Amino acid sequence: MKNLIIIALLFFPLFGFSQGTDQQLAQHYYNNGEFDKALVYYERLYETDHSKFNFKRYYECLAETGDDKAAEKLLKKSASKNRYDNEYAILLAKFYEERDQKPKADKIYNDLIDNLQPSSRNVIALYNLFKSQGKPEMSYRTLMKGRKVLKKSYPLNFQFAEYYGTQGETEKMINEYLDMIDYHSSYQSSIQRVLSAQIDFSKEDSKEYDLLRTALISRTQKNPENVQYAQMLTWLFIQRQNFPAALVHVKAIDKRTRSEGRMVYDFGNICIENKDFSTARKAFKYIVDMGEESMYFMRAQNSLLNVSFLEVTTRRDFTKEELEVITADYQIVIDKYGKSRKSLPVILELAHIQAFYANKGQEAIKLLDNALLISGLTDMEKAEVKMELADIHVLHGDIWEASLFYMQIDKSFKYEPIGHEAKFKNARIFYYDGEFDFAQSQLDILKQSTTKLIANDAIQLSLLITDNFGLDSNYTVMNWFASADLLIEQHRYEEAFVLFDSILNEFPAHSLGDEILLKKAHAMQLKGKWNAAVTNLEEIIKYWGEDILADDALFQLGDIYQNHLFDNEKASEYYRKILFDHKGSLYSVEARKRFQAIRKKTDLKEEL
């Protein structure tokens, strides 16, 4: 017995080696097109291992060497043995087709469809097999037979929709997708994703969009109790950026589902994200008009004011009278509901508008000082008030008063984003004051910040100091530049420009030239003078196109054209330059996202 085991152990490796050698030789001859030599090995491999891979290779070698009789025998035998795997039968039918024996092939196809079992898995598998063989008619017949035998247990809507889509029968495709929602409501979000991939909602004359809209309106009218069709219609209008039309349906759904304003509130926020402030205002006003008993009343009231705040900070070109109306609206709400934790967001926004846009800094400081006395504020809420106070003190030139607040926030929230923001802003205080070494030491810490935005800001300011501090022996230029930078923060633009011009006049070859243009462009954007900002940024591209600030200038140009001058084609040009000429830029990810969004909207044909 012992000797038998030893003999078996000696021969087993030889057997395994033989198998491996056969496989390698078979593959080698097959790849070289030497099918007659490969046939010998695949026949041997198939005898010991009836895997589908070995079967297909063995069959292909028989067919390529012209041994039709052996190939047919192999196919018949395999199809008979594997009745639950239709791929073998399909291969046999294909064999007959290729040899002009169509009646035999049709009989196999018809038998497969006629004998289809009432199993969704089997139906879909056969449908996919016919589809992979390029037989749309057989695919369709399989689905029709499948729908008949499955009855209502599984309606095959997705497969029918896919089939109709490939045949250009868009209306039928859409109806199959919508029928899936009737089959099970949970499919709604999936259908929305599929339709988004198949329909270009940005095209003005989109036949597919019109068909989908017509189908949804028809179904909504026929089934007024089915909220999902109305939700789908709302979703469709949002895809089309037709927010006013969507609001009509959202309000109707909100009433029908007794959501008490929740759906309208969520929709208002979607409008804000898409910068449709007018429709957002109508949405929030609708909730406010529902009365104070609505659970979303206070949130809608705050959001209604926030729309005004966002318009001010986005447009930046409001008249004094318009700002007075906006600040009066804020004050009315604060007077009505008092100073409390609930009204704190309103207080913070009012203070920001007063200080940075309405030239009422002292009123803003007084408002925030009183806000710190509100009982029940959390430490985080107090920090938010202090941050706004500190920013306003910087605006008014009280930079060391601001520094005290920043240090308090940093100390209390050392490991939180708000603490990182405070540390960065405090580092800027020392930079403004010419304490470049200390500012640099704080920035070095922040470069490792988990808050990406703060880390990037810290890196940029650090590079500014590193590249330019000490290039002239008395540090005059860097001090002038930092002072001018502070003046921009204080909205004292003309004074800042005088300092910048002094640098350019007295030190024309200094490396700060592109930084000065970038700061001037920033100032013009704060003033809402977009064309002037464009001029400065384009000078950077013209004279410093290969330097470190080129991608900053390109991204800002793209943003201005996209969001303020509303020229998407021009914006896409600048985003594209970042993607192709500045591949390592920090803006690459966002530039790609915006470029693709614009391309989708304007049907650009360029390939990334």
Order of alpha helices (4+ residues) and beta strands (2+ residues): alpha-alpha-alpha-alpha-alpha-alpha-alpha-alpha-alpha-alpha-alpha-alpha-alpha-alpha-alpha-alpha-alpha-alpha-alpha-alpha-alpha-alpha-alpha-alpha-alpha-alpha-alpha-alpha-alpha-alpha-alpha-alpha
